[in-house]
Amino acid sequence: MTTQIHVSRFPSPVGPLSLATVDDQLVHLDFEGNDERMQTLQARRYRKLEWLEQSGSAPRAVVEWLEAYFHGTMEPLPWDHLRLIGTDFQQQVWQGLTGIPVGEHCSYGALAENLGNPKAVRAVARANALNPVAILIPCHRVIGADGTLTGYAGGLERKAWLLAHEARNVPN
């Protein structure tokens, strides 16, 4: 059976975003120029794929969340409109990322410790890198143990922008 993935684009202050949807659920959100990464990650999750460019195919709740986010309003995640496929450990890490408060950040080691597995720093970093929905699951809030910005699929400039944007818009 072939899985159809519908891809639409969302204009943002950090460049166009690619939103990939299966059955009205977002399966991937990535930055312009990362379509090959998106296709590679989704090919691991679905056996047979058909990619379709389709404007307006992203769930309305996700688009509204992104619009609010980039206007400085931090809304609850539209969980019902996300389909995050990963191992139990990856799911645990992605859930842990959502626990990092807006305007704050933590290290991979601190996240591993928060998840009750302090020796799993590298595994946490790998699961973080495989996050399929950038921005919504805030992998950009994880930084190096020394406080420096570390790798980010969208690039360090975007990571810095997202962190600064959130710091300016911390809910009271």
VOLO-561042 format. One line per field, with one value per atom (N, C-alpha, C): residue in one letter; x negated, z, y negated. Coordinates in pm, whole numbers, plus 50000, padded with zeros to 5 digits. Layout:
<pts>
r c(a / ...)
x c(X / ...)
z c(Z / ...)
y c(Y / ...)
</pts>
This chain:
<pts>
r c(m / m / m / t / t / t / t / t / t / q / q / q / i / i / i / h / h / h / v / v / v / s / s / s / r / r / r / f / f / f / p / p / p / s / s / s / p / p / p / v / v / v / g / g / g / p / p / p / l / l / l / s / s / s / l / l / l / a / a / a / t / t / t / v / v / v / d / d / d / d / d / d / q / q / q / l / l / l / v / v / v / h / h / h / l / l / l / d / d / d / f / f / f / e / e / e / g / g / g / n / n / n / d / d / d / e / e / e / r / r / r / m / m / m / q / q / q / t / t / t / l / l / l / q / q / q / a / a / a / r / r / r / r / r / r / y / y / y / r / r / r / k / k / k / l / l / l / e / e / e / w / w / w / l / l / l / e / e / e / q / q / q / s / s / s / g / g / g / s / s / s / a / a / a / p / p / p / r / r / r / a / a / a / v / v / v / v / v / v / e / e / e / w / w / w / l / l / l / e / e / e / a / a / a / y / y / y / f / f / f / h / h / h / g / g / g / t / t / t / m / m / m / e / e / e / p / p / p / l / l / l / p / p / p / w / w / w / d / d / d / h / h / h / l / l / l / r / r / r / l / l / l / i / i / i / g / g / g / t / t / t / d / d / d / f / f / f / q / q / q / q / q / q / q / q / q / v / v / v / w / w / w / q / q / q / g / g / g / l / l / l / t / t / t / g / g / g / i / i / i / p / p / p / v / v / v / g / g / g / e / e / e / h / h / h / c / c / c / s / s / s / y / y / y / g / g / g / a / a / a / l / l / l / a / a / a / e / e / e / n / n / n / l / l / l / g / g / g / n / n / n / p / p / p / k / k / k / a / a / a / v / v / v / r / r / r / a / a / a / v / v / v / a / a / a / r / r / r / a / a / a / n / n / n / a / a / a / l / l / l / n / n / n / p / p / p / v / v / v / a / a / a / i / i / i / l / l / l / i / i / i / p / p / p / c / c / c / h / h / h / r / r / r / v / v / v / i / i / i / g / g / g / a / a / a / d / d / d / g / g / g / t / t / t / l / l / l / t / t / t / g / g / g / y / y / y / a / a / a / g / g / g / g / g / g / l / l / l / e / e / e / r / r / r / k / k / k / a / a / a / w / w / w / l / l / l / l / l / l / a / a / a / h / h / h / e / e / e / a / a / a / r / r / r / n / n / n / v / v / v / p / p / p / n / n / n)
x c(49916 / 50000 / 49911 / 49944 / 49868 / 49926 / 49841 / 49881 / 49859 / 49963 / 49951 / 49913 / 49806 / 49764 / 49785 / 49870 / 49901 / 49811 / 49743 / 49650 / 49702 / 49711 / 49745 / 49636 / 49636 / 49534 / 49600 / 49524 / 49570 / 49464 / 49499 / 49399 / 49376 / 49252 / 49222 / 49105 / 49084 / 48971 / 48834 / 48830 / 48704 / 48695 / 48778 / 48780 / 48897 / 48923 / 49036 / 49019 / 49131 / 49133 / 49208 / 49162 / 49231 / 49312 / 49441 / 49530 / 49579 / 49548 / 49587 / 49698 / 49804 / 49924 / 49964 / 50005 / 50063 / 50198 / 50301 / 50436 / 50473 / 50451 / 50488 / 50412 / 50297 / 50210 / 50070 / 50010 / 49874 / 49775 / 49693 / 49591 / 49451 / 49437 / 49305 / 49317 / 49234 / 49221 / 49073 / 49028 / 48885 / 48864 / 48739 / 48701 / 48670 / 48683 / 48650 / 48510 / 48496 / 48367 / 48347 / 48440 / 48427 / 48524 / 48573 / 48669 / 48609 / 48481 / 48417 / 48413 / 48383 / 48385 / 48525 / 48626 / 48765 / 48800 / 48763 / 48795 / 48722 / 48598 / 48522 / 48584 / 48618 / 48676 / 48813 / 48894 / 49026 / 49017 / 48916 / 48898 / 48866 / 48811 / 48786 / 48916 / 49016 / 49140 / 49250 / 49245 / 49347 / 49277 / 49330 / 49265 / 49266 / 49380 / 49393 / 49459 / 49393 / 49441 / 49469 / 49567 / 49593 / 49599 / 49510 / 49502 / 49584 / 49673 / 49758 / 49749 / 49708 / 49712 / 49858 / 49909 / 50050 / 50069 / 50083 / 50105 / 50228 / 50216 / 50329 / 50357 / 50265 / 50290 / 50260 / 50188 / 50154 / 50279 / 50287 / 50402 / 50417 / 50538 / 50565 / 50515 / 50531 / 50487 / 50336 / 50260 / 50114 / 50078 / 50142 / 50116 / 50150 / 50262 / 50300 / 50200 / 50149 / 50048 / 49923 / 49877 / 49758 / 49779 / 49895 / 49924 / 49918 / 49979 / 49977 / 49833 / 49759 / 49621 / 49537 / 49542 / 49458 / 49508 / 49630 / 49680 / 49657 / 49590 / 49552 / 49648 / 49746 / 49840 / 49807 / 49783 / 49748 / 49873 / 49925 / 50047 / 50013 / 50108 / 50086 / 50071 / 49991 / 49968 / 50096 / 50115 / 50232 / 50207 / 50192 / 50152 / 50237 / 50367 / 50455 / 50423 / 50347 / 50315 / 50170 / 50102 / 49964 / 49959 / 49879 / 49854 / 49702 / 49657 / 49514 / 49480 / 49413 / 49376 / 49230 / 49205 / 49069 / 49070 / 48952 / 48941 / 48998 / 49018 / 49066 / 48970 / 48839 / 48741 / 48749 / 48758 / 48771 / 48896 / 49006 / 49130 / 49111 / 49040 / 49013 / 48931 / 48830 / 48746 / 48829 / 48907 / 48988 / 49088 / 49146 / 49237 / 49160 / 49039 / 48955 / 48920 / 48899 / 48869 / 48984 / 49105 / 49221 / 49231 / 49157 / 49156 / 49056 / 48974 / 48881 / 48962 / 48974 / 49059 / 49014 / 49111 / 49084 / 48991 / 48889 / 48794 / 48679 / 48680 / 48571 / 48506 / 48397 / 48327 / 48259 / 48213 / 48139 / 48037 / 47949 / 47848 / 47901 / 47832 / 47868 / 47857 / 47755 / 47736 / 47850 / 47892 / 48003 / 48131 / 48152 / 48272 / 48268 / 48153 / 48138 / 48168 / 48116 / 48141 / 48289 / 48351 / 48495 / 48578 / 48528 / 48599 / 48565 / 48484 / 48450 / 48343 / 48266 / 48164 / 48039 / 47968 / 47858 / 47742 / 47729 / 47619 / 47655 / 47777 / 47824 / 47809 / 47706 / 47689 / 47681 / 47601 / 47589 / 47719 / 47787 / 47915 / 48019 / 48017 / 48108 / 48075 / 47947 / 47907 / 47952 / 47940 / 47983 / 48134 / 48210 / 48356 / 48398 / 48326 / 48352 / 48332 / 48225 / 48195 / 48298 / 48367 / 48467 / 48609 / 48621 / 48751 / 48814 / 48933 / 48991 / 49066 / 49094 / 49172 / 49101 / 49005 / 48930 / 49027 / 48983 / 49053 / 49165 / 49260 / 49369 / 49314 / 49229 / 49154 / 49022 / 49001 / 48894 / 48752 / 48703 / 48566 / 48464 / 48506 / 48416 / 48384 / 48458 / 48434 / 48324 / 48262 / 48152 / 48021 / 47932 / 47803 / 47691 / 47569 / 47454 / 47440 / 47371 / 47350 / 47277 / 47197 / 47122 / 47201 / 47329 / 47414 / 47410 / 47331 / 47324 / 47435 / 47468 / 47564 / 47494 / 47563 / 47508 / 47595 / 47555 / 47620 / 47771 / 47820 / 47963 / 47989 / 48084 / 48109 / 48145 / 48203 / 48238 / 48124 / 48012 / 47898 / 47896 / 47777 / 47762 / 47823 / 47823 / 47883 / 48033 / 48100 / 48243 / 48266 / 48181 / 48194 / 48184 / 48085 / 48068 / 48191 / 48244 / 48363 / 48481 / 48504 / 48618 / 48605 / 48484 / 48464 / 48487 / 48437 / 48455 / 48603 / 48670 / 48813 / 48893 / 48862 / 48933 / 48902 / 48775 / 48738 / 48813 / 48840 / 48915 / 49064 / 49111 / 49255 / 49294 / 49217 / 49248 / 49382 / 49473 / 49603 / 49587 / 49671 / 49666 / 49741)
z c(50000 / 50000 / 50000 / 49918 / 49906 / 50000 / 50074 / 50160 / 50086 / 50077 / 50015 / 50120 / 50094 / 50181 / 50103 / 50158 / 50096 / 50159 / 50076 / 50125 / 50086 / 50186 / 50161 / 50221 / 50188 / 50237 / 50325 / 50425 / 50517 / 50523 / 50489 / 50497 / 50643 / 50682 / 50820 / 50823 / 50936 / 50948 / 50938 / 50953 / 50941 / 50808 / 50713 / 50582 / 50568 / 50444 / 50420 / 50495 / 50546 / 50614 / 50527 / 50528 / 50457 / 50559 / 50530 / 50618 / 50544 / 50594 / 50531 / 50612 / 50542 / 50606 / 50549 / 50638 / 50600 / 50671 / 50595 / 50653 / 50748 / 50706 / 50784 / 50916 / 50927 / 51044 / 50996 / 51066 / 51033 / 51073 / 50978 / 51008 / 51007 / 50942 / 50935 / 50910 / 50979 / 50957 / 50955 / 50847 / 50834 / 50761 / 50754 / 50694 / 50546 / 50475 / 50333 / 50313 / 50210 / 50182 / 50248 / 50333 / 50404 / 50351 / 50229 / 50175 / 50164 / 50129 / 50119 / 50257 / 50360 / 50498 / 50533 / 50500 / 50528 / 50457 / 50331 / 50256 / 50311 / 50352 / 50409 / 50540 / 50629 / 50758 / 50739 / 50649 / 50630 / 50560 / 50477 / 50412 / 50515 / 50629 / 50738 / 50810 / 50800 / 50875 / 50791 / 50661 / 50570 / 50460 / 50427 / 50329 / 50188 / 50140 / 50003 / 50006 / 49946 / 49954 / 49819 / 49819 / 49705 / 49758 / 49709 / 49754 / 49662 / 49720 / 49642 / 49697 / 49613 / 49652 / 49648 / 49761 / 49765 / 49861 / 49806 / 49886 / 49974 / 50099 / 50191 / 50249 / 50233 / 50281 / 50430 / 50490 / 50632 / 50718 / 50831 / 50919 / 50960 / 50954 / 50988 / 51128 / 51223 / 51361 / 51369 / 51286 / 51285 / 51224 / 51115 / 51051 / 51148 / 51217 / 51315 / 51429 / 51473 / 51580 / 51533 / 51411 / 51357 / 51343 / 51294 / 51281 / 51417 / 51519 / 51654 / 51707 / 51689 / 51738 / 51681 / 51550 / 51489 / 51518 / 51568 / 51613 / 51764 / 51827 / 51967 / 52068 / 52023 / 52114 / 52122 / 52242 / 52261 / 52301 / 52207 / 52226 / 52263 / 52324 / 52346 / 52211 / 52210 / 52086 / 52037 / 51907 / 51849 / 51836 / 51949 / 51952 / 51860 / 51856 / 51775 / 51626 / 51586 / 51445 / 51413 / 51508 / 51487 / 51487 / 51399 / 51399 / 51409 / 51530 / 51555 / 51562 / 51460 / 51455 / 51494 / 51598 / 51646 / 51750 / 51796 / 51901 / 52031 / 52127 / 52258 / 52318 / 52303 / 52357 / 52286 / 52154 / 52081 / 52125 / 52139 / 52184 / 52322 / 52409 / 52543 / 52535 / 52450 / 52435 / 52377 / 52274 / 52212 / 52311 / 52393 / 52497 / 52598 / 52633 / 52725 / 52673 / 52543 / 52482 / 52503 / 52499 / 52517 / 52660 / 52751 / 52890 / 52919 / 52821 / 52840 / 52821 / 52924 / 52914 / 52807 / 52749 / 52651 / 52715 / 52642 / 52692 / 52769 / 52784 / 52855 / 52763 / 52808 / 52734 / 52832 / 52784 / 52869 / 52784 / 52849 / 52777 / 52751 / 52664 / 52637 / 52766 / 52845 / 52971 / 53068 / 53077 / 53167 / 53120 / 52990 / 52937 / 52966 / 52947 / 52977 / 53125 / 53210 / 53354 / 53386 / 53325 / 53347 / 53304 / 53207 / 53158 / 53240 / 53346 / 53434 / 53378 / 53282 / 53218 / 53193 / 53300 / 53285 / 53198 / 53176 / 53092 / 52944 / 52911 / 52772 / 52695 / 52725 / 52662 / 52510 / 52459 / 52313 / 52250 / 52315 / 52263 / 52263 / 52365 / 52370 / 52256 / 52233 / 52124 / 51989 / 51970 / 51843 / 51826 / 51931 / 51924 / 51897 / 51959 / 51937 / 51788 / 51730 / 51589 / 51495 / 51540 / 51457 / 51480 / 51557 / 51579 / 51443 / 51416 / 51283 / 51266 / 51375 / 51362 / 51433 / 51363 / 51417 / 51464 / 51557 / 51618 / 51709 / 51658 / 51743 / 51860 / 51830 / 51934 / 51942 / 52050 / 52052 / 52074 / 51976 / 51985 / 51982 / 51937 / 51934 / 52075 / 52176 / 52314 / 52382 / 52311 / 52369 / 52317 / 52412 / 52378 / 52440 / 52410 / 52463 / 52614 / 52678 / 52824 / 52865 / 52773 / 52803 / 52770 / 52731 / 52702 / 52558 / 52474 / 52334 / 52253 / 52142 / 52051 / 51979 / 51971 / 51903 / 51783 / 51706 / 51582 / 51580 / 51466 / 51445 / 51296 / 51259 / 51118 / 51040 / 51108 / 51041 / 51037 / 51100 / 51105 / 51235 / 51281 / 51409 / 51407 / 51291 / 51283 / 51313 / 51258 / 51286 / 51432 / 51485 / 51624 / 51715 / 51689 / 51769 / 51756 / 51634 / 51612 / 51693 / 51687 / 51758 / 51909 / 51963 / 52107 / 52147 / 52067 / 52096 / 52083 / 51983 / 51963 / 52085 / 52132 / 52248 / 52374 / 52390 / 52509 / 52513 / 52396 / 52390 / 52416 / 52401 / 52407 / 52514 / 52623 / 52734 / 52792 / 52802 / 52862 / 53010 / 53053 / 53195 / 53282)
y c(50118 / 50000 / 49875 / 49780 / 49656 / 49551 / 49485 / 49375 / 49244 / 49165 / 49034 / 48931 / 48859 / 48750 / 48620 / 48536 / 48407 / 48301 / 48225 / 48124 / 47985 / 47899 / 47759 / 47673 / 47548 / 47454 / 47349 / 47306 / 47202 / 47094 / 46970 / 46862 / 46822 / 46810 / 46772 / 46674 / 46608 / 46515 / 46583 / 46715 / 46789 / 46863 / 46822 / 46884 / 46979 / 47020 / 47110 / 47243 / 47292 / 47421 / 47520 / 47645 / 47753 / 47831 / 47848 / 47922 / 48044 / 48163 / 48288 / 48352 / 48391 / 48441 / 48576 / 48665 / 48794 / 48804 / 48830 / 48848 / 48734 / 48612 / 48492 / 48479 / 48543 / 48525 / 48486 / 48392 / 48348 / 48457 / 48501 / 48601 / 48541 / 48424 / 48364 / 48214 / 48139 / 47995 / 47966 / 47906 / 47879 / 47748 / 47706 / 47579 / 47593 / 47483 / 47479 / 47537 / 47617 / 47678 / 47812 / 47853 / 47982 / 48087 / 48070 / 48167 / 48307 / 48315 / 48447 / 48514 / 48438 / 48490 / 48539 / 48459 / 48495 / 48626 / 48639 / 48759 / 48881 / 48864 / 48974 / 49022 / 48927 / 48966 / 49032 / 48980 / 49040 / 49176 / 49197 / 49327 / 49435 / 49398 / 49494 / 49530 / 49443 / 49463 / 49528 / 49506 / 49560 / 49639 / 49755 / 49842 / 49784 / 49744 / 49698 / 49561 / 49462 / 49324 / 49263 / 49174 / 49089 / 48946 / 48860 / 48722 / 48633 / 48553 / 48464 / 48323 / 48229 / 48087 / 48045 / 47998 / 47960 / 47843 / 47726 / 47606 / 47624 / 47583 / 47589 / 47726 / 47822 / 47957 / 47976 / 47883 / 47896 / 47876 / 47947 / 47928 / 47782 / 47731 / 47590 / 47557 / 47649 / 47624 / 47603 / 47672 / 47656 / 47522 / 47486 / 47357 / 47243 / 47254 / 47151 / 47145 / 47260 / 47262 / 47189 / 47218 / 47152 / 47002 / 46961 / 46818 / 46749 / 46811 / 46754 / 46749 / 46858 / 46867 / 46753 / 46734 / 46632 / 46490 / 46477 / 46347 / 46327 / 46423 / 46408 / 46468 / 46544 / 46608 / 46756 / 46804 / 46944 / 47022 / 47099 / 47176 / 47320 / 47393 / 47537 / 47609 / 47712 / 47786 / 47853 / 47857 / 47924 / 48075 / 48144 / 48286 / 48374 / 48350 / 48435 / 48427 / 48328 / 48308 / 48344 / 48411 / 48455 / 48607 / 48662 / 48806 / 48824 / 48853 / 48867 / 49015 / 49064 / 49205 / 49217 / 49296 / 49318 / 49427 / 49464 / 49565 / 49509 / 49596 / 49551 / 49448 / 49473 / 49379 / 49244 / 49246 / 49120 / 49044 / 49116 / 49053 / 48990 / 49059 / 49006 / 48878 / 48877 / 48758 / 48643 / 48670 / 48564 / 48508 / 48594 / 48546 / 48462 / 48506 / 48430 / 48292 / 48281 / 48152 / 48053 / 48102 / 48012 / 47963 / 48027 / 47983 / 47872 / 47835 / 47723 / 47596 / 47515 / 47395 / 47297 / 47229 / 47123 / 47021 / 46979 / 46881 / 46942 / 47074 / 47143 / 47245 / 47301 / 47406 / 47498 / 47611 / 47704 / 47778 / 47850 / 47927 / 48068 / 48141 / 48280 / 48362 / 48334 / 48405 / 48379 / 48253 / 48220 / 48285 / 48290 / 48355 / 48504 / 48567 / 48710 / 48736 / 48649 / 48663 / 48644 / 48544 / 48522 / 48642 / 48716 / 48834 / 48958 / 48940 / 49051 / 49143 / 49096 / 49178 / 49095 / 49053 / 48957 / 49004 / 49135 / 49185 / 49187 / 49150 / 49160 / 49029 / 48953 / 48822 / 48832 / 48925 / 48939 / 48987 / 49077 / 49127 / 49015 / 48932 / 48817 / 48721 / 48696 / 48607 / 48662 / 48793 / 48855 / 48844 / 48874 / 48864 / 48720 / 48626 / 48484 / 48450 / 48501 / 48474 / 48536 / 48640 / 48707 / 48654 / 48548 / 48486 / 48455 / 48509 / 48487 / 48355 / 48286 / 48162 / 48047 / 47990 / 47876 / 47768 / 47690 / 47577 / 47626 / 47707 / 47756 / 47837 / 47934 / 48006 / 47930 / 47854 / 47753 / 47806 / 47882 / 47932 / 47819 / 47701 / 47586 / 47537 / 47580 / 47538 / 47617 / 47711 / 47789 / 47731 / 47701 / 47641 / 47725 / 47690 / 47762 / 47741 / 47833 / 47827 / 47699 / 47644 / 47522 / 47395 / 47413 / 47298 / 47250 / 47316 / 47275 / 47340 / 47276 / 47336 / 47451 / 47562 / 47679 / 47712 / 47811 / 47848 / 47836 / 47793 / 47779 / 47796 / 47882 / 47911 / 47785 / 47687 / 47562 / 47462 / 47496 / 47406 / 47326 / 47292 / 47223 / 47083 / 47017 / 46884 / 46891 / 46992 / 47008 / 47046 / 47132 / 47173 / 47050 / 46965 / 46843 / 46753 / 46741 / 46658 / 46712 / 46843 / 46903 / 46882 / 46901 / 46882 / 46736 / 46644 / 46501 / 46463 / 46514 / 46489 / 46536 / 46655 / 46708 / 46629 / 46588 / 46511 / 46378 / 46318 / 46194 / 46214 / 46336 / 46363 / 46464 / 46468 / 46560 / 46522 / 46620 / 46589 / 46553 / 46460 / 46419 / 46515)
</pts>
